[in-house]
Amino acid sequence: MVKDLKQFLKLVIKPILNNPDSLRKSKKWKNIGLSSRECLGLFLICIAGRELTGEDWTISSDPETDDGIVVCRTPPREGEAFATEQTYVPSFTPGYIDDLVLEAIKVKSSRGSDYGKDRHLIIYCGKAGSLDLQLIKREIASNDIFSSFWVIARMSPKKWEFIVSNIKGTSDEPTAFQIIIHSDFKDWGIKSLGRL
């Protein structure tokens, strides 16, 4: 389990972002058992979760699913966790970004409700483009394979600026966030972009 997200930002996230090719590789970090993409996805979800609920969320590996879990450290929910399934839309994939996100959701959902039970799907988009989160939300309205659906995409090619959105969930209102990782990798900023 990651004890300090700011230290994790400097020691793990900084080298990942400084070597974007690492996002395409599935090699696991030995000390946490997660790939670079999984580390980045969980890190951004924890920041959004902290803003969404006001609770302290952190990252942990998960020997059952391999894609990691997010754990709450704030009483009375301390120890509560949710398992994730993660997928990636590479930057070189041809097509419109919304269609590619929907296709990624379709592929993962095709594995059935037993596969998605009690798991939260994270779709990380390496491809640039304007996301229509409302369209994606409408298209997956009847999809109950996973407990929630999160979309992450880079907003700026020059800054470490991301959009992180829980487009569908069981308890939290669908909301989009803008997360900016500071260039010195010592901290981050977050603001709500509103409900979807």
C-alpha positions, 0 to 999 in steps of 0.5 A, a space after each residue: 500500500 502507498 503510504 504517501 501519495 506525494 512521495 509516490 508522485 515524485 518517485 513513481 509518477 515522475 519517471 512514468 510521465 517523463 517516459 510516456 512509452 512506459 504507459 504502453 508496456 505491461 512491465 510491473 514495478 517490483 515494489 508495488 506489482 503494478 504497471 506504469 499505466 496502472 500506477 498513473 490511473 490509480 494515482 489520478 483516481 485517488 486524487 479525484 476520490 479525495 476531492 469527491 468524498 473528502 476522504 483519504 484514498 490511496 493505492 494498493 496492489 491486488 494479487 487477485 486482479 493485478 490492476 490494483 485497488 484503491 483503499 480508504 484510510 479515513 474512519 469510519 470507512 477505513 480499510 474499505 477498498 474497491 478493485 479496478 480493471 484498467 484498459 488503455 487507448 493508445 495514442 496511435 490507434 486510428 479513430 475518434 476518441 469517443 468511439 475508441 473509449 466506447 469500444 474499450 468499454 465494450 471489449 471489457 464488458 463482453 467478458 460478462 457480469 461475473 468478470 466485472 462484479 465488484 470491480 471498477 473500470 478505468 479507461 486511460 486515453 493516450 490519444 489526444 482529442 476532445 472527449 464528449 463525456 455526455 455522449 459516452 455516459 448516454 451510450 453506457 447508461 444500460 451497462 451494469 457490468 462494472 460498479 463504475 466507469 472512469 475515463 482519464 485523458 490528457 488535456 494538454 500536450 504541454 502540461 501534465 493536465 488530465 481530465 478524470 471523470 467518473 461517468 457512471 457509478 453506483 453511489 457518487 454523482 458522475 463528475 469530471 475533474 481537472 487535475 494538474 500535476 505541478 512541473 516540479 512533481 512536488 504536488 498537484 492541483 484539482 478542480 471540479 469541472 461539474 456534474 455530468 
